[in-house]
Amino acid sequence: MSTLISYFRPIGVPMPKGGGPQVVDAKRIGPMHVGVTVLGAGSSGATRAANNIVGYLEGSSQNTGQPIEGRRSQPGSQPAVVPPEVASLRSTNSTGGYYADSAETAGKWRGAGTSAEHFDLGTDVGTEAFRRVLLGQDPHTGEQLLEANGSSGRARGARDRTPSLSTDPDSLLATTQVAGIAGVDDSYIRRLANKTAKLRAEQATAVTEGSPIAKTPKSYLDATKDERGRWVVAQPEAERFAADRKEPQMMLGFDITWSAPKSVSALYAQGSGKDRQAIDESIEAAVAAGMNYIEREGFHVRRNGNQEVANNMVAASYRHNSNRALEPQLHEHVVVANMATNSLGETRAVDARGLFAHATTAGYLAGAEMRTQLANRLGVAWATPYKGLADIEGVDRDTIMAISSRRQDVLSLSEEMGFFTANARQKAALATRPGKDHSVEASELQQRWREVLNEVGFDVQAVNGLRDRNDLRLWSPTDTDQLFVHLGSHRGVTEQQAIFDRRDVLQAVATYTNDRMNAAEIEDLADQWLGTEAVIPLEVTDGARRETIGFGAAQVSLAPNEQRYTTPHMLAIEQRVTRRRHQHRPRPRQTTRRRGGNQSIERRTRSRPGQDGARDLHLW
């Protein structure tokens, strides 16, 4: 089986123009195709965007903001009433039309913020409560808890306090008036006016000297100074500046999509009621394990410019059983609201870097949890995981491809258009997305799945042959010793890199143990090994790491505070290379640089009790 997190697919797009949620940042993380999508909207359309997100996940007709028929609109918990258009696929006598890619059951709250100690939201998601938390509001009262900051907040407030302009088009406006019109800080207007004035002077000099003239950037503001030396702007120029500014985005939440591999979806489609129940319970356990890890390790806020652990995550989780092509595709959307509390109990926006940095590892843990659950519940055996991915043994490629037309469409268009990167393939995925089919009955859809699978030989007899194949070998101390030897070897965590952190160890342990350890046991084993003499902690001060987000001066590390490690084996290799380098090319000691990079990566090892002091480590 593959790890539970699978293909990336942003939710809520395409949406009606003018207010629907937009994917303002999306990232495929690692080889597992982990989907973390930042859900945002223009500052003027946040309410409509939140309504559309809720409507999409709840399975209502593209939500108009009204309560879904058959559900009470109230904060917090409510009975698990399934609307007619979201009839269960397990029902063979359903009279309601099946809504493609819609939730099969009521949404479920996740996160410490939904507990009785905080918001006390119960178990099942209330649509109004969900909409409110996406808007940064108290789910019960609607009180605004998270005030929009930055350009988004100023733009939203500017609509209520825009100064009245003079009827004289030749009037001059103060920078505070221009800031009010544009929805930005007064200080920004002053800085931009000063920068533009310098540019105009340089352009005038270039014209006089006949030298090349610098181009005017997209954002500029021509202004003059009054007799008191304060910047003033002509009214037409202020109106031009305000009109040219793009509407700022507001972040509503983060969609983490967890998808079971196709072999599990095939078994769900063709299996018995007992099989489907076991799969449902295994997915629940796997998503819970993955989200618990993310909440502990990757959920942060910023305070006084520093990143700190956040508290009280509020997330709504929805299980979907098919993709847009109406093929079996078990996946779960967990939408994390963009608000949390810091160490002082203040409500703040989420620092999303940790979500991106830890999602891949969460997928490894969730995949291992699901493999262990299904091995124990149904006795299925698993292929050896590769980069976190594994399938049920006995489900062949023909079966998987028979229910994977979406993937085939994406790959075909990617090949045709010459798309070879992850981002380019994502464009192909969006370009090939079919519209939703509202007309298919649940019983008809389930029968269609079985007919397709029967045609490729994955029939009831084949399903029966998948059960009770796993010998369920218990983990022993000898297994632990062999695992630790593997981790420290050249085929272990340093196979691809000399420096690693806890996430790399967790991924390696999850791959090695396959279906024999659950997520909690994997974390325990990883921490045991990190505490042995086979691991050397490193002092890292520059925060350089393989994962970054942003570009240029705005580029930041996704995990700047992770403890880094190396092994004695890698340290010995580095020392041999350094000695030979100095023997053949005598020169003063220099810090080694990464190939293709400009930043020094000097490291110092942190000594443990009984070790000598810290040593320089210059890794290639």
MIPA-287276 format. One line per 3 residues: number of its first residue (from 1); for each residue x, y, z of C-alpha. Coordinates in Angstrom, 2 decimals, always signed. Layout:
BEGIN
NUM> X:Y:Z  ...
This chain:
BEGIN
1> +0.00:+0.00:+0.00  +1.15:+3.50:-0.62  +1.39:+6.01:+2.14
4> -1.98:+7.46:+2.90  -1.14:+10.91:+1.65  -1.29:+10.76:-2.11
7> -2.08:+12.91:-5.09  -2.32:+16.67:-4.85  -5.64:+18.19:-5.77
10> -6.64:+21.68:-4.67  -10.21:+22.05:-3.45  -12.64:+24.73:-4.34
13> -11.41:+25.45:-7.86  -12.63:+26.32:-10.35  -15.01:+28.63:-8.55
16> -17.23:+31.50:-9.68  -15.22:+34.62:-10.31  -15.29:+37.40:-7.85
19> -15.30:+35.58:-4.56  -14.48:+31.90:-4.76  -11.55:+30.38:-2.95
22> -8.31:+30.50:-4.84  -5.22:+28.35:-4.55  -2.80:+31.10:-3.65
25> +0.04:+28.75:-2.87  +0.25:+25.03:-3.41  +3.16:+22.71:-3.09
28> +3.80:+19.09:-3.97  +5.97:+17.89:-1.14  +8.35:+15.03:-1.66
31> +7.84:+11.84:-3.61  +4.49:+11.05:-1.96  +2.54:+13.76:-3.76
34> +1.46:+15.24:-0.47  -1.12:+17.93:-1.05  -0.94:+21.05:+1.09
37> -3.00:+23.82:-0.44  -3.29:+27.31:+0.94  -6.90:+28.42:+0.58
40> -7.32:+32.13:+0.02  -9.50:+34.73:-1.59  -9.52:+38.39:-2.40
43> -10.13:+40.50:+0.69  -13.54:+41.51:-0.65  -14.67:+37.92:-1.26
46> -13.60:+36.09:+1.90  -17.14:+35.33:+3.06  -18.20:+33.92:-0.27
49> -14.98:+31.90:-0.47  -15.61:+30.39:+2.96  -19.16:+29.50:+1.92
52> -17.88:+27.79:-1.23  -15.26:+25.77:+0.67  -17.88:+24.54:+3.12
55> -20.31:+23.78:+0.31  -17.74:+21.81:-1.66  -16.72:+19.65:+1.27
58> -20.22:+19.19:+2.65  -21.48:+18.11:-0.78  -24.14:+20.78:-1.16
61> -24.91:+22.26:-4.54  -22.29:+24.92:-4.99  -23.00:+26.56:-1.72
64> -24.79:+29.88:-1.70  -24.10:+30.45:+1.95  -27.43:+29.02:+3.10
67> -27.59:+26.01:+5.46  -27.41:+22.65:+3.71  -30.82:+21.01:+3.43
70> -31.28:+18.33:+6.05  -28.81:+19.88:+8.51  -29.31:+22.34:+11.31
73> -27.22:+25.50:+10.98  -25.69:+25.88:+14.39  -22.18:+26.02:+15.79
76> -20.38:+22.93:+16.93  -21.66:+19.39:+16.99  -24.80:+18.13:+15.34
79> -26.29:+14.75:+14.38  -24.60:+12.99:+11.45  -27.45:+13.66:+9.02
82> -26.38:+12.97:+5.44  -28.10:+15.12:+2.79  -29.97:+13.24:+0.02
85> -27.37:+14.15:-2.61  -24.62:+12.66:-0.45  -26.17:+9.21:-0.04
88> -23.84:+6.50:+1.17  -22.12:+4.41:-1.45  -22.67:+1.41:+0.79
91> -26.40:+1.74:+0.30  -27.77:-0.34:-2.55  -31.27:+1.12:-2.43
94> -30.38:+4.80:-2.39  -32.87:+7.08:-4.10  -30.71:+10.19:-3.85
97> -28.37:+11.23:-6.61  -24.73:+10.76:-5.79  -22.77:+14.00:-5.83
100> -19.41:+13.32:-7.45  -16.44:+13.79:-5.14  -18.72:+14.70:-2.23
103> -18.55:+13.71:+1.40  -20.03:+10.33:+2.26  -20.56:+11.09:+5.94
106> -20.73:+14.15:+8.14  -17.51:+16.07:+8.57  -15.47:+15.43:+11.70
109> -13.71:+17.99:+13.85  -10.01:+17.49:+14.51  -7.47:+19.38:+16.59
112> -7.11:+20.51:+20.20  -9.00:+23.72:+19.46  -12.23:+21.76:+19.02
115> -12.00:+20.11:+22.45  -14.11:+20.90:+25.50  -11.21:+22.91:+26.94
118> -11.35:+25.41:+24.06  -14.25:+25.77:+21.61  -16.09:+22.58:+22.67
121> -17.31:+21.73:+19.17  -18.09:+18.07:+19.74  -17.50:+15.52:+16.97
124> -19.52:+16.30:+13.83  -18.84:+19.49:+11.92  -21.51:+22.17:+11.98
127> -21.58:+24.07:+8.70  -21.98:+27.49:+10.29  -19.20:+26.81:+12.79
130> -16.92:+25.69:+9.97  -17.64:+28.82:+7.95  -16.93:+31.03:+10.95
133> -13.58:+29.50:+11.85  -12.44:+29.88:+8.24  -13.17:+33.60:+8.66
136> -11.22:+33.75:+11.92  -14.34:+34.00:+14.08  -15.59:+32.35:+17.24
139> -17.61:+29.34:+15.97  -20.40:+29.93:+18.51  -20.84:+33.70:+18.57
142> -19.29:+34.88:+15.33  -17.01:+37.29:+17.21  -13.96:+38.22:+15.12
145> -10.99:+36.63:+16.88  -8.36:+36.97:+14.18  -8.06:+40.44:+12.72
148> -6.55:+40.50:+9.26  -3.10:+42.04:+9.31  -0.89:+43.41:+6.58
151> -2.28:+44.57:+3.26  -5.30:+42.27:+3.51  -6.51:+43.78:+6.73
154> -5.81:+47.33:+5.70  -7.57:+46.87:+2.38  -10.63:+45.43:+4.09
157> -10.75:+48.29:+6.57  -10.06:+50.89:+3.92  -13.47:+50.29:+2.31
160> -15.09:+51.66:+5.46  -12.79:+54.61:+5.95  -11.86:+55.74:+2.44
163> -11.60:+59.54:+2.58  -13.91:+61.59:+0.41  -11.98:+63.04:-2.52
166> -12.12:+66.60:-3.72  -14.13:+67.49:-6.78  -11.09:+69.46:-7.96
169> -8.91:+67.07:-9.96  -5.88:+69.30:-9.40  -6.01:+68.96:-5.62
172> -3.07:+67.48:-3.74  -3.51:+64.64:-1.25  -1.45:+63.90:+1.84
175> +0.19:+60.50:+2.09  -2.31:+59.50:+4.79  -5.14:+60.15:+2.33
178> -3.43:+58.11:-0.40  -2.85:+55.29:+2.09  -6.54:+55.30:+2.95
181> -7.55:+55.08:-0.70  -5.12:+52.25:-1.49  -5.49:+50.36:+1.79
184> -1.79:+50.41:+2.67  +0.38:+51.95:+5.39  +1.24:+55.63:+5.29
187> +4.90:+54.65:+5.77  +4.76:+52.54:+2.60  +3.42:+55.50:+0.61
190> +6.25:+57.72:+1.85  +8.90:+55.12:+1.04  +7.51:+54.53:-2.44
193> +7.27:+58.28:-3.14  +10.89:+58.73:-2.11  +12.04:+55.76:-4.20
196> +10.12:+56.97:-7.25  +11.56:+60.50:-6.90  +15.10:+59.10:-6.93
199> +14.26:+57.01:-9.98  +12.89:+60.05:-11.83  +16.09:+61.98:-11.06
202> +18.22:+59.11:-12.40  +16.06:+58.89:-15.53  +16.41:+62.63:-16.12
205> +20.18:+62.40:-15.78  +20.27:+59.47:-18.21  +18.31:+61.50:-20.78
208> +20.76:+64.40:-20.45  +23.81:+62.18:-20.75  +22.35:+59.98:-23.47
211> +22.84:+56.82:-21.39  +20.35:+53.95:-21.03  +17.24:+54.91:-19.10
214> +16.17:+52.76:-16.18  +12.72:+51.22:-16.56  +9.87:+52.29:-14.31
217> +8.73:+49.38:-12.13  +5.13:+48.22:-11.92  +4.65:+49.83:-8.53
220> +5.51:+53.51:-8.45  +4.04:+56.76:-7.13  +4.93:+60.20:-8.46
223> +4.79:+62.79:-5.70  +6.19:+66.20:-4.77  +7.03:+67.88:-1.49
226> +5.11:+70.80:-0.07  +6.64:+73.83:+1.66  +7.00:+71.85:+4.88
229> +8.88:+69.02:+3.18  +6.00:+66.51:+3.29  +5.11:+64.32:+0.34
232> +1.88:+65.21:-1.47  +0.30:+63.41:-4.41  -1.92:+64.75:-7.19
235> -5.40:+63.28:-6.95  -5.34:+61.65:-10.44  -2.00:+59.99:-9.59
238> -3.40:+58.69:-6.29  -6.44:+57.26:-8.07  -4.18:+55.64:-10.69
241> -2.01:+54.08:-7.96  -5.01:+52.69:-6.07  -6.58:+51.27:-9.24
244> -3.34:+49.53:-10.29  -2.91:+47.68:-7.02  -4.01:+44.06:-7.02
247> -6.60:+43.07:-4.49  -4.72:+41.53:-1.56  -5.30:+37.92:-0.64
250> -6.69:+36.68:+2.64  -5.65:+33.25:+3.89  -8.63:+31.24:+5.12
253> -7.06:+27.88:+5.81  -4.92:+24.99:+4.60  -6.23:+21.86:+2.91
256> -4.19:+18.73:+3.62  -5.39:+15.95:+1.31  -4.79:+12.38:+2.45
259> -5.42:+9.77:-0.22  -5.32:+6.00:+0.04  -3.48:+4.15:-2.76
262> -5.45:+2.76:-5.67  -5.02:-0.81:-4.50  -6.96:+0.03:-1.32
265> -9.60:+1.90:-3.31  -9.97:-1.15:-5.59  -10.44:-3.45:-2.60
268> -13.00:-1.03:-1.18  -14.95:-0.98:-4.44  -15.00:-4.76:-4.95
271> -14.82:-6.01:-1.37  -17.44:-7.03:+1.16  -19.06:-4.89:+3.80
274> -16.52:-6.20:+6.30  -13.68:-5.15:+3.99  -15.09:-1.64:+3.63
277> -15.57:-1.27:+7.37  -11.98:-2.34:+8.01  -10.72:+0.13:+5.40
280> -12.84:+2.95:+6.83  -11.48:+2.33:+10.32  -7.91:+2.03:+9.05
283> -8.12:+5.32:+7.17  -9.50:+7.01:+10.27  -6.60:+5.70:+12.37
286> -4.07:+6.71:+9.71  -5.37:+10.26:+9.23  -5.54:+10.69:+13.01
289> -1.90:+9.59:+13.34  -0.74:+11.90:+10.57  -2.67:+14.91:+11.86
292> -1.51:+14.31:+15.44  +2.08:+14.42:+14.21  +1.51:+17.62:+12.22
295> -0.21:+19.29:+15.17  +2.73:+18.43:+17.44  +5.60:+19.11:+15.07
298> +4.43:+21.39:+12.27  +1.83:+23.74:+13.76  +3.35:+27.14:+14.49
301> +2.66:+30.83:+14.87  +4.98:+33.81:+14.95  +5.45:+36.09:+17.94
304> +7.84:+39.01:+18.05  +9.35:+37.82:+14.78  +10.13:+34.33:+16.08
307> +8.47:+31.02:+15.32  +6.89:+29.20:+18.25  +4.70:+26.15:+18.76
310> +1.01:+26.94:+18.25  -1.90:+25.64:+20.28  -5.56:+24.86:+19.62
313> -5.68:+23.73:+16.00  -9.18:+23.77:+14.53  -9.67:+21.51:+11.51
316> -12.63:+20.01:+9.67  -12.15:+16.58:+8.09  -14.23:+15.15:+5.23
319> -13.99:+11.69:+3.64  -14.58:+11.42:-0.11  -14.79:+8.13:-2.00
322> -14.35:+9.03:-5.65  -12.46:+11.37:-7.91  -13.96:+13.71:-10.48
325> -13.99:+10.94:-13.07  -16.29:+8.98:-10.69  -13.64:+6.34:-10.13
328> -12.96:+4.84:-6.70  -10.46:+7.09:-4.94  -10.61:+7.12:-1.16
331> -9.29:+10.41:+0.15  -9.83:+12.76:+3.01  -9.64:+16.54:+3.10
334> -8.52:+18.03:+6.40  -8.99:+21.80:+6.24  -7.02:+23.56:+8.98
337> -8.36:+27.00:+9.86  -5.84:+29.82:+9.68  -5.93:+30.63:+13.36
340> -4.27:+29.33:+16.50  -3.18:+30.61:+19.90  +0.36:+31.47:+20.91
343> +2.07:+30.91:+24.27  +0.27:+33.96:+25.71  -3.15:+32.68:+24.65
346> -3.47:+35.29:+21.90  -5.17:+34.33:+18.64  -2.78:+34.54:+15.71
349> -2.55:+33.42:+12.07  -0.77:+30.14:+11.39  +2.85:+30.11:+10.22
352> +2.34:+27.56:+7.44  +5.99:+26.68:+6.91  +5.76:+23.83:+9.38
355> +2.79:+22.31:+7.56  +4.85:+22.10:+4.39  +7.99:+20.94:+6.17
358> +6.34:+18.07:+8.06  +3.61:+16.90:+5.67  +5.79:+14.34:+3.91
361> +6.86:+12.73:+7.18  +3.25:+12.74:+8.38  +2.40:+10.83:+5.21
364> +5.04:+8.19:+5.93  +3.65:+7.72:+9.43  +0.05:+7.63:+8.22
367> +0.96:+5.10:+5.53  +2.68:+2.85:+8.07  -0.33:+3.16:+10.39
370> -2.69:+2.13:+7.61  -0.52:-0.80:+6.52  -0.38:-2.06:+10.11
373> -4.12:-1.59:+10.62  -5.15:-3.45:+7.46  -2.57:-6.18:+8.00
376> -4.12:-6.89:+11.40  -7.76:-6.38:+10.39  -7.82:-8.21:+7.03
379> -4.50:-10.02:+6.89  -3.46:-8.34:+3.64  +0.23:-8.35:+2.74
382> +2.16:-5.37:+1.44  +4.82:-4.80:-1.16  +8.08:-3.25:+0.04
385> +7.58:+0.50:+0.37  +9.52:+2.76:-1.98  +9.82:+6.36:-0.81
388> +6.82:+5.85:+1.42  +4.71:+4.17:-1.24  +3.42:+0.60:-1.16
391> +0.46:-1.33:-2.55  -1.41:-4.41:-1.43  +0.25:-7.54:-2.75
394> -1.99:-9.26:-5.28  -3.48:-6.08:-6.79  -1.76:-5.88:-10.17
397> -1.05:-2.89:-12.37  -3.89:-3.65:-14.78  -6.35:-3.33:-11.90
400> -4.87:-0.06:-10.73  -4.78:+1.45:-14.23  -8.38:+0.41:-14.90
403> -9.54:+2.87:-12.24  -6.88:+5.54:-12.85  -8.09:+7.36:-15.96
406> -7.48:+10.73:-14.28  -3.81:+9.93:-13.86  -3.59:+8.65:-17.44
409> -5.18:+11.87:-18.71  -2.69:+13.96:-16.77  +0.31:+11.94:-17.96
412> -0.89:+12.00:-21.57  -1.31:+15.76:-21.60  +2.00:+16.22:-19.78
415> +3.81:+14.16:-22.41  +2.03:+15.90:-25.26  +2.83:+19.38:-23.92
418> +6.35:+18.55:-22.73  +5.50:+18.97:-19.04  +8.14:+17.24:-16.96
421> +8.14:+19.11:-13.63  +5.75:+18.65:-10.72  +4.32:+22.16:-11.14
424> +3.81:+21.63:-14.86  +2.06:+18.32:-14.24  -0.18:+20.10:-11.77
427> -1.23:+22.46:-14.57  -2.06:+19.42:-16.67  -4.12:+18.01:-13.79
430> -6.18:+21.18:-13.60  -6.56:+21.33:-17.38  -7.95:+17.77:-17.52
433> -10.35:+18.03:-14.59  -13.84:+17.00:-15.68  -16.97:+18.70:-14.42
436> -18.93:+17.10:-11.65  -21.65:+14.63:-12.56  -24.67:+15.07:-10.27
439> -26.86:+12.45:-11.91  -25.33:+9.08:-11.01  -27.08:+6.92:-8.44
442> -24.95:+5.36:-5.72  -26.00:+1.83:-6.61  -25.31:+2.46:-10.29
445> -21.86:+3.86:-9.55  -20.92:+0.94:-7.33  -22.07:-1.52:-9.99
448> -20.05:+0.32:-12.60  -16.92:+0.01:-10.47  -17.42:-3.72:-10.07
451> -17.95:-4.26:-13.78  -14.76:-2.38:-14.64  -12.76:-4.38:-12.09
454> -14.28:-7.68:-13.22  -13.13:-6.97:-16.77  -9.48:-6.89:-15.67
457> -9.80:-10.00:-13.48  -10.14:-8.30:-10.12  -13.34:-10.10:-9.16
460> -14.71:-11.42:-5.88  -12.45:-14.47:-6.06  -9.40:-12.24:-6.47
463> -10.48:-10.18:-3.47  -10.85:-13.33:-1.37  -7.29:-14.23:-2.26
466> -5.97:-11.01:-0.72  -7.08:-11.78:+2.80  -5.07:-13.67:+5.43
469> -1.83:-13.59:+3.42  +0.20:-11.75:+6.03  +2.14:-13.89:+8.51
472> +2.06:-10.94:+10.99  +5.58:-11.46:+12.34  +6.05:-9.81:+15.73
475> +8.80:-7.23:+16.11  +11.73:-8.49:+18.19  +14.83:-6.97:+19.82
478> +16.86:-8.55:+17.04  +14.78:-6.62:+14.52  +15.57:-3.43:+16.42
481> +19.31:-4.17:+16.33  +19.19:-4.83:+12.59  +17.20:-1.63:+12.03
484> +19.75:+0.45:+13.93  +22.61:-1.05:+11.90  +20.72:-0.24:+8.71
487> +20.03:+3.36:+9.74  +23.70:+4.05:+10.38  +24.93:+2.35:+7.21
490> +25.55:+3.90:+3.80  +22.10:+2.58:+2.79  +20.39:+4.26:+5.72
493> +19.57:+7.90:+6.43  +22.83:+9.13:+4.87  +22.31:+7.35:+1.56
496> +21.39:+10.62:-0.17  +22.72:+13.27:+2.22  +25.39:+13.67:+4.87
499> +23.24:+15.70:+7.26  +19.77:+14.65:+8.37  +17.14:+15.40:+10.99
502> +14.43:+13.53:+12.87  +12.06:+13.62:+9.90  +14.53:+11.68:+7.76
505> +14.88:+9.05:+10.47  +11.12:+8.68:+10.83  +10.77:+8.17:+7.08
508> +13.56:+5.58:+7.05  +12.06:+3.65:+9.97  +8.58:+3.72:+8.44
511> +9.94:+2.32:+5.19  +12.02:-0.37:+6.89  +9.27:-1.62:+9.23
514> +6.59:-1.62:+6.48  +3.45:-3.05:+8.14  +4.98:-4.21:+11.41
517> +4.97:-0.95:+13.39  +2.31:+1.69:+13.90  +3.03:+5.42:+13.87
520> +3.64:+5.77:+17.63  +6.03:+2.80:+17.68  +7.95:+4.23:+14.71
523> +8.48:+7.51:+16.56  +9.70:+5.62:+19.62  +12.22:+3.62:+17.56
526> +13.48:+6.73:+15.79  +14.03:+8.56:+19.06  +15.82:+5.54:+20.53
529> +18.31:+5.51:+17.65  +18.84:+9.28:+17.77  +19.88:+8.85:+21.39
532> +22.65:+6.33:+20.61  +26.35:+6.88:+19.96  +25.70:+6.06:+16.30
535> +24.41:+9.62:+15.85  +26.31:+12.91:+16.20  +24.21:+16.04:+16.89
538> +25.32:+19.11:+14.99  +25.24:+22.78:+15.89  +23.61:+24.54:+12.95
541> +23.47:+28.31:+13.03  +22.74:+29.31:+9.43  +19.42:+27.45:+9.02
544> +20.39:+26.31:+5.50  +18.33:+23.30:+4.47  +17.09:+21.53:+1.40
547> +13.53:+22.88:+1.82  +12.87:+26.54:+1.23  +9.87:+28.57:+0.22
550> +9.72:+31.86:-1.64  +12.22:+33.41:-4.03  +15.19:+35.73:-3.83
553> +15.39:+37.90:-0.73  +12.02:+36.53:+0.42  +13.25:+32.93:+0.47
556> +13.04:+31.34:+3.91  +13.71:+27.92:+5.37  +10.69:+25.72:+6.02
559> +12.28:+24.16:+9.09  +14.91:+26.55:+10.48  +14.84:+25.14:+14.02
562> +15.20:+21.42:+13.30  +18.08:+19.71:+15.09  +20.53:+18.29:+12.53
565> +22.65:+15.17:+12.83  +25.32:+13.17:+11.07  +26.96:+9.80:+11.70
568> +30.53:+8.85:+12.67  +30.84:+7.18:+9.28  +30.03:+10.40:+7.43
571> +32.30:+12.38:+9.75  +35.20:+10.03:+9.03  +34.64:+10.34:+5.27
574> +34.60:+14.13:+5.56  +37.81:+14.14:+7.57  +39.58:+11.88:+5.04
577> +38.48:+14.09:+2.17  +39.63:+17.20:+4.02  +43.07:+15.70:+4.77
580> +43.61:+14.66:+1.16  +42.45:+18.04:-0.06  +45.02:+19.83:+2.08
583> +47.78:+17.36:+1.20  +47.36:+17.92:-2.53  +46.45:+21.61:-2.44
586> +48.22:+23.29:+0.47  +46.35:+26.43:+1.40  +44.64:+27.99:+4.43
589> +41.66:+26.07:+5.72  +38.43:+27.18:+4.04  +34.84:+26.38:+4.60
592> +33.47:+23.93:+2.07  +30.51:+25.11:-0.02  +27.72:+23.14:-1.60
595> +28.10:+22.70:-5.31  +26.02:+25.27:-7.08  +25.44:+27.22:-3.87
598> +26.90:+30.36:-2.37  +26.22:+29.77:+1.30  +28.71:+28.23:+3.65
601> +27.51:+25.07:+5.35  +30.12:+24.77:+8.08  +28.83:+22.69:+10.95
604> +30.16:+21.99:+14.41  +29.37:+18.75:+16.14  +27.73:+19.00:+19.52
607> +29.50:+16.93:+22.14  +27.68:+14.44:+24.33  +28.80:+13.61:+27.88
610> +32.01:+11.61:+27.62  +32.94:+13.02:+24.21  +35.62:+15.56:+23.41
613> +34.61:+19.12:+22.68  +32.84:+20.25:+19.55  +34.60:+19.55:+16.25
616> +34.47:+21.36:+12.96  +32.53:+19.51:+10.29  +32.84:+20.58:+6.67
619> +30.45:+18.44:+4.64  +30.50:+18.35:+0.86
